[in-house]
Amino acid sequence: TVKVYNTKSAEEYFAHRCHDSYVDNVKCSKDGTLLLTSNVRRRPFSAMWNIERNQFSSKLIFNEDEFLEFSKLDEDKILGANPVRTTIYDIRTGQAIASYKSFFNNYCSLNRATFSPLDDLILSG
């Protein structure tokens, strides 16, 4: 469950059950209209949600990606990651733009890839 709180009063505004398992990662867009959630236990592993009138509605589902984040500059892309692959998606269509596959096993069970500050590089473990 994802809960939204007022940071000054600690009042809970609203909550939504986003996954059938624990939520491991939550990222909100800068304008507050989109939310990315992820978990590593059950499919769908990750999702993008619209936030409107204190409610979440599902926008995109990412069945294979265990971690999501918005691009840093324009937030027009999503970076999805799992232990063997990192993918860049178009935020409007959900279509994959590029995919980078690991050619070696670095024995890392979690891939928390990230865009560089200018979105011109991807850093992946």
C-alpha positions as CSV (number, residue, x, y, z in Angstrom):
1,T,0.0,0.0,0.0
2,V,1.2,3.5,-0.9
3,K,0.1,6.2,1.6
4,V,0.2,10.0,0.9
5,Y,0.9,12.2,3.9
6,N,1.0,15.9,4.6
7,T,4.5,16.6,5.8
8,K,3.5,19.4,8.1
9,S,0.6,17.8,9.9
10,A,1.4,14.1,9.4
11,E,-2.2,13.7,8.3
12,E,-2.8,10.8,5.9
13,Y,-4.5,12.2,2.7
14,F,-5.2,8.9,1.0
15,A,-3.8,5.4,0.4
16,H,-4.0,2.9,-2.4
17,R,-3.0,-0.8,-2.6
18,C,-0.7,-0.8,-5.6
19,H,0.6,-4.3,-5.5
20,D,-0.3,-7.7,-3.9
21,S,3.0,-7.6,-2.1
22,Y,5.2,-5.0,-0.3
23,V,6.1,-1.9,-2.2
24,D,9.9,-1.6,-2.4
25,N,10.2,1.6,-4.4
26,V,8.1,4.7,-4.9
27,K,8.9,7.6,-7.2
28,C,6.7,10.7,-7.8
29,S,7.0,12.9,-10.8
30,K,8.0,16.5,-10.3
31,D,4.6,17.8,-11.1
32,G,2.9,15.3,-8.8
33,T,0.6,13.7,-11.5
34,L,2.4,10.4,-11.9
35,L,3.7,7.8,-9.5
36,L,6.1,4.8,-10.2
37,T,5.9,1.8,-7.8
38,S,7.9,-1.4,-7.7
39,N,8.2,-4.6,-5.7
40,V,10.4,-7.6,-6.2
41,R,8.1,-10.4,-5.0
42,R,5.2,-10.7,-7.4
43,R,4.1,-9.7,-10.9
44,P,3.4,-7.2,-12.0
45,F,6.7,-6.0,-10.5
46,S,6.2,-2.4,-11.4
47,A,3.6,0.1,-12.5
48,M,3.0,3.7,-13.4
49,W,-0.1,5.4,-11.9
50,N,-2.0,8.6,-12.6
51,I,-2.6,10.7,-9.5
52,E,-5.8,12.8,-9.7
53,R,-8.3,14.0,-7.1
54,N,-6.6,12.0,-4.3
55,Q,-6.8,8.7,-6.2
56,F,-4.4,6.5,-8.1
57,S,-5.4,4.9,-11.5
58,S,-3.2,2.4,-13.3
59,K,-1.6,3.8,-16.4
60,L,1.2,1.3,-17.4
61,I,2.2,-2.1,-16.1
62,F,5.8,-3.4,-16.2
63,N,5.8,-7.1,-15.7
64,E,9.5,-7.7,-15.8
65,D,11.1,-4.6,-14.3
66,E,11.7,-4.7,-10.5
67,F,12.7,-1.0,-10.3
68,L,11.6,2.1,-12.1
69,E,12.6,5.8,-12.2
70,F,11.8,8.9,-14.2
71,S,14.4,10.5,-16.4
72,K,16.0,13.4,-14.6
73,L,15.6,16.4,-16.9
74,D,12.2,16.2,-18.7
75,E,10.7,13.1,-17.1
76,D,9.7,12.0,-20.6
77,K,11.3,8.5,-20.2
78,I,11.2,5.7,-17.6
79,L,14.1,3.6,-16.8
80,G,13.2,0.0,-15.9
81,A,15.6,-2.5,-14.4
82,N,15.8,-6.1,-13.4
83,P,18.9,-8.3,-12.6
84,V,19.7,-9.1,-16.3
85,R,18.4,-6.0,-18.3
86,T,17.9,-2.3,-18.2
87,T,15.3,-0.7,-20.5
88,I,14.3,2.9,-21.4
89,Y,10.6,3.4,-22.1
90,D,8.7,6.3,-23.6
91,I,6.5,7.6,-20.8
92,R,3.6,8.4,-23.1
93,T,3.3,5.1,-25.0
94,G,5.1,2.6,-22.6
95,Q,7.1,1.3,-25.6
96,A,10.7,0.3,-25.1
97,I,13.1,2.8,-26.7
98,A,16.3,0.9,-25.9
99,S,17.4,-2.1,-23.9
100,Y,20.7,-3.0,-22.4
101,K,21.4,-6.6,-21.5
102,S,24.1,-7.7,-19.1
103,F,26.8,-9.8,-20.7
104,F,28.2,-11.1,-17.5
105,N,26.8,-12.0,-14.1
106,N,27.9,-9.6,-11.5
107,Y,26.1,-11.6,-8.8
108,C,23.9,-8.7,-8.0
109,S,20.3,-9.7,-7.3
110,L,19.0,-6.2,-7.5
111,N,19.7,-3.8,-10.4
112,R,19.0,-0.2,-9.3
113,A,20.0,1.5,-12.6
114,T,19.7,5.2,-12.8
115,F,20.0,8.0,-15.3
116,S,22.9,10.4,-15.0
117,P,21.9,14.0,-14.1
118,L,21.8,15.0,-17.8
119,D,20.1,11.8,-18.9
120,D,23.0,11.1,-21.3
121,L,24.3,8.0,-19.4
122,I,22.8,5.1,-17.6
123,L,24.6,3.7,-14.5
124,S,23.8,0.1,-13.8
125,G,25.0,-2.4,-11.2
